[in-house]
Each structure stands twice: as structure tokens, then as C-alpha cells.
């Protein structure tokens, strides 16, 4: 887990704690407080879902780029190995024909 992820998790935890304490000491009725808590929880859940979906999309794009790069490198290695094999084959034939 990198520093940004740790910071984000800590910030979300602090936000939730602050909201909970604020609601508990707020001069509102229990019904109003519960309604507000429900609304804030839904907002937070929606935000978390949006962040998850965005991250998933970004990771999918990154995985596709990595796959493309890997396949390109495999193709390059195959081509170079084929060229080396052809060169070795030609030299062996030249040595055998000259002997």
C-alpha cells in the first residue's frame, strides 16, 4: 500500500469519525439525526463505489497496455531468435560445404 492509499484511508476514517461525533452532539431530534446519518452514509457509499469503478477502469486499461507490450516483446524476441537461427544455419552449411 503506497502513501497516497494510506492517506486516503486515514482521511476517510477521520471523516467518518468526525461526522459521527458531530451527529451525536448535534442539537437535533433522534429522527432527524438518523435521517441525516442515512443520507451521509448513502453519499459516502456512492462516492466509494464511484472511486472503486474509476480505479477498476484505470487498472483494466493499464493491464491491457501491459499485455500489448508483453505480446510485442514476445514477437520481437521470436523474430530475433529466428534471425539468429537462420544465421547459424547458413554458417553451418557454409562450413559443411567448404569442408
Secondary structure, DSSP 4 states (H G I P E B T S, - for coil): --HHHHHHHHHHHHHHHHHHHHHHHSSS-HHHHHHHHHHHHHHHHHHHHHHHHHHHHHHHHHHHHHHHHHHHHHHHHHHHHHHHHHHHHHHHHHHHHH-
